[in-house]
Amino acid sequence: MPSDTDSFDPRVPFLRAAGEAAGITPTQFQAKGLRQVVRGVHVESSVVLDVTLRARAALLAAPNGAAVSRHTAARMWGAIVPDDWHTHVTTFWPKADVRRDQARARARARGGGAGCSAAARLLLEWGRMDVDGVDSRVSSDPWGVVSLRGMRVTSPLRTFLDLAEDLDLVDLVVLGDSLVRTTSVTPEELVEGAATPGRYRRHARRAAAMVRAGVDSAPETRLRLLLVLAGLPEPEVNIVIHDEDGVVLRRVDLGYRRQKVGVEYDGRHHAENDEQWAADITRREDFDDWSWRLVTVISPGLWKEPGTTLRRVCHALRQRGLSVHVTSDEWMRYFGRQFGKTA
């Protein structure tokens, strides 16, 4: 690796032209010491290709002013989205003279045809990308772009609204709950943002109205939505139980406080950890002493037997005097064996 250029660091994604200027030879580009992250962008092979590094590489290959967006932005914000192997960016339509200048600058930076085909250069001129591994969308509205880790990234609010195009209702609410947990955005701000004009806003409005603060995991969100989409009363999130002095005794992920019925998702690892298992037994005894009924749901209760989960919750609520019934089959669009999920 070259060492005569102090500002050059091969552990950070770099354009081929920058590497050549720093002294990397064509042979070295083909050697095992370097890897190509996206076409025309390289990095040392020893560097871990995490979401941040892939985002930096994609922005180097993108037109000026592009931003990390959608699934990739969500992960950079620490939120939960379905797996997608692409790196997602949004490019913006600049004025004609700016598009022309950008295209020429990109062609020079990429070394002509070495890192960018003629077709790709034409697309870059119009604010688009044609790069393997990068899902590029074009927008005429540059609002909601902020700086995160030194990169242009869509804000949590814009990320949520953009992903209304790609995610179904349950996954979009999972995203919203996790954005509220990991960033400063609030459910109210998501609702307000979804009320503005734009694409897929009807879908975004419904999802935003279902986002709640205080949710700790995606399975908890999914369990809550299973109940709601079946027409059952929405359970309260993160119920805190205090003693007479206000000291927190226990918490319940989801529940119906008045009926003293808790509904909780329990991951497989709990049963495989002796200490956690013992703690869970003590916890359940505490709730028994306080006359709480806990309905514990594990992964098959969402994906293999969601109907059984609904019947169990209905039975527990009826025992506490609340007349409830499954009144909607919308839950079948998102839960069941056909979806092949485990959490």
N, C-alpha and C positions, 0 to 999 in steps of 0.2 A: 504494500500500500504506500502511496506517496506520503511524504512527511514534510515537504518543503513549504507547504501552504498552511499557515497557522489557522486560517479561518475554515479550512475544509475538515469535516469530520465524517468519515465514511459510516459511522454508527447512526447517523441521521440520514434519512432518505435524501437522495440527490439526483439531479438530472444527469444524463449521460454526458452532456456537454460540460457540465460543471466538473464531473470526474475527469474528463479528458484534459480540461484546463489545469487540474490539480496534478496531472501526470499519470493517471491510470491508462494503461495501454489496452489495445483491443484484446490482447491475450488475457490480461487480468480480468477484463469484463466477462470472459468466458470461463474463468477458473472458479474453483469451489469457494474461494474466499469472499465472493460477492454473489448476491442473489437479486433477481429482478422482481420487485414488488408488484408493479404494474408496468406496462410497456413504456420503456424509456426512463424509468425511475429505479434506482438501485440502492442497496444498503449492504453492509457487512453481513455475512451469513450467520455470524454468531448472535446477532440481535434478534430478540424475540419479536415475532410479528403479532403484536397485540392490536387492539382496536385503534389506539391512538397513533401508532406508527403507520398502520394502513391508511388512516385518514390523512396523515401528513403526505404520504406518497400520492394519494389520489388528488390532493389539492395541487401538488406540483405538476401533475399531468393535466390539470384542468385550466380553463381560461381564467384570466385574472378576475377577481371578484367572486369566484365560486365559493360555496359554503358547504361544509359537512352537514348532512341532513338525514331525515327519516330514521331508519333502523340504526345507522351508525351514530347519529347524534344522540338518539335515545340511550344507547349503551354508554356513550361518553358522559351522559348525565347520570349514569348509574341506574337507569330505569330498565324495565323488563319488556322485551319484545320477542316475537317468534324468531327462531334462527333464520339467518339469511347470509349466504356466503359472500354476497356483494358488499363493496364499500359504497355508501350512498352519498351523493353530492347533488347540490342544486346549482345550476348556472343561471345567470341572469342576462336578459337582453339589453346590451348597451346600445348606444347610438351608432349609426352606420360608420362614422369615421373612427370611433373607438374600436368597433369590431374589426375594421381593416387593420388598424395599428396593432391590435392584440394578435391577430392571426400572423402578421409578419414577425412580431417579436417571438411568438411561440415557435414558429418555424425555425428561426435562428437559434433559439435556446435549445431546441431539440436536435439541432444539427441536421436540418433538412429532413431527408427520408429515413435516417437511421433509427430514430425512435418514434416516428409518427408517419403513417402512410399519407399519400396525397389526399385520399378520401377523408381521412381523419382531420387533416389540416383544413379542408373545406368546411367540415362540420364545426371545427373549433372557431372558424371565422364567424359562424352564426350562433355562437354561444352554446354549442352542443359538444358532446364528447363521444368518441367511439373507441373506448379502451376496455379490453377484456377485464372482467372482475369489478368494473365500476358501473353502478346503476346511476345514470345521470338523468335528472329531470330538468326542465327549463321553466323558469318563472319570469314574469314581467314585473313582479312586485318584490323588491329587496327588503321589505320590512322584517323585523324579528331576527336579525342576524347579529350575534354577539361574539365576543372573544372568549374562548375557553382553551386553556393550555397553549396559548399563542396562536390559535387557529380560528378562522371564521366558522362559526357553528350556529345552526338555527337554535333559537331560544327554546326553553321547555314548552312554552305555549305554542309557538309555531310548529315545533316538532310534533306535538299532539295533533294539531289541526292538519298538518301535512299527511300524517299517517292515517287519518280518517279515510284516505283514498285506498289504503292497502290492507287495513286490518278489519276483522269483523267486530261486532259489538263487544263481545266478551274480551277479546284481546285488546281492544282500544280502552276499555275500562281498566283492565290490568295495567296498561301503560299509564293511564291517568293516575291511578292509585299510587303507582311506584314513583312517578314524577313528583307527586305531592310529598311523598316520603323522603326523596333524595335531593329535592331542590326547594327553592323558596316559592314556587308557584302554588297557588291555592285552588281548591275546587271552585270557588267563586270566580276566580280569574279565568279558569277554563270555560266555565259557563258563559262568562261575558265575552270571551274571545270567540266562542262558537256561535254567538248571536250575531256576529258581523257577517257581511256578505262574503261569499266565497264558495269554492267547490266543496262538495260533500259536507256542507255545513249541517244539513238536516241530520245526517248520521252522527256528526261530531256533537251536535246539541244533545241528542239522546244519550250518548255515552258520557258527556261531561256532566249531565244531570245525575248520573249514577256514581260518579267518582266521590270517594269519601277519604277524609283524613284519618290517620291512625291505623292504617292497614299495614300489617307487617310482611305479608307474603302474597305471591300470586295465587296459591291454592286457596287462601282465605277469600280473596276477591272472587275467585271462580265459585266457591261454595256459596257465598252471599248471592251471586247472580243466579245460581241454580235455583235458589229459593224464590228470588224475586221474579224470575222469568216464568216460574211455575204458578205465579199468582198468589204466593204466600206473603204475609206481612214482612216488610223488610226488617231484618234483625239489626239491632244496634251494634255498632263496631266498637271493639276495645272497651268492654264494660269493666270498670274498676270497682272492686268491693272494698269498702273501708270498715274499720272498727268504729266504736263510739267516739274515739279520740281523733278520728280522721286518718289513722295510719292505714296505708294500703296493705290489704291482706292477700288478695288474689286478683287476677285479671282473667277475663273471658274474651276470646277472640271475637265471637259473634253471640248474640243472645237476645232474649226477650226478658227484660228486667222485671216487668210486672208479674209475669208468669214464672219467673225464676227458672227459665230453660236456657241452657247454654248450648251452642252448636260450634264445634271446633274441628279443625283439620289436624290430623296427627300424622306426621311423616313416618315412613318405615324405620328410619334410624332410631326413633324413640324406643321401639321394641327391642332393638339390638344393643342398646346401651343400658347396662345394669343400673348405673346410678340414676339415669334419667327415668328408668322404669320405676325404681323405688320412689323417686320424687313424685312421679305421676300418681302412684298409689296413695301417697300421703295427701296430695292435692285433691284427689277425688274424694277421699274421706272427709276433708274439710268442707267440700261442697255438699256432701251428704248431710253433714251436721247443720249446714245453713239451709237445708231443704231445697237445694238447687238440683235440677235434673240436667245432666250433661249428655248430649248426643255427640259421640265421637265419630268422625268420618275419616277414612283413609282413602288412598288413591282409587281403589276399585269403586268406592262410593260415588266418584265423579265420572269415571270413564267406563266402568263395566256395569254397574248397577245404580245409576242415578235415580231411577224410579224408586228403588228400595230406600235410598236416602230421604227422598221426599216423604215417603210413607212413615218412616221413623220419626221425622221431625213433626209431621202432622199428628202422629199418635202421641208424642210427648206434649204437644201444645193442647190437644184435646183433654189429656189427663189433668191439665192445669186449668181447664174450664174455658179454653178459647176454641170456638168453633171455626175450624179452618179446613179448606179443601184445595186440591190442585185445580185451578180454574183455567189454566192456559197450557198449551203444549209447545210454546215457543222455546222452552228449554231444550227440546229435542234437536233444535238446529245446532246446538253447541256442545252437548254432552252425550256421551254414550260410546259404545264399543267402536263405532265407525270412525271415530276421530283418532284412535290409536295413541292417545296421550297417557302419561303416567303421573302428572302432577299439575 
